[in-house]
Amino acid sequence: MDLEYDALPATNQELSFKLWETDLQKVVGIGVLHGDLLKTLGLLNKEGYTCAAQLFSNTPGLPQASLEIARFEDISPIFLHRESVANCSVLHH
């Protein structure tokens, strides 16, 4: 079975989600960010945390756990803004 990159095992399995959990408690009203919710979101599977989980965690990861974000003009391929996010949660960048 082929897996997409975000479903592969995270390089760091000692992840923390305290920053995200705090935001979810304020916005969505969850009590605790538990394993069942992480599984539903595809951030945890039988092998452990996924690469997607590493991007959402507040535990710094390796440089290969990074994201390129770009915003383009409406009708042309001209960058309006481009940013690289690495070694931090993509939610708090």
Secondary structure, DSSP 8 states (H G I E B T S, - for coil): ----GGGSB-S------HHHHHHHHHHT--S---HHHHHHTTSEETTEEBHHHHHHSSS---TTSEEEEEEE-SSS--EEEEEEEESS-GGG-
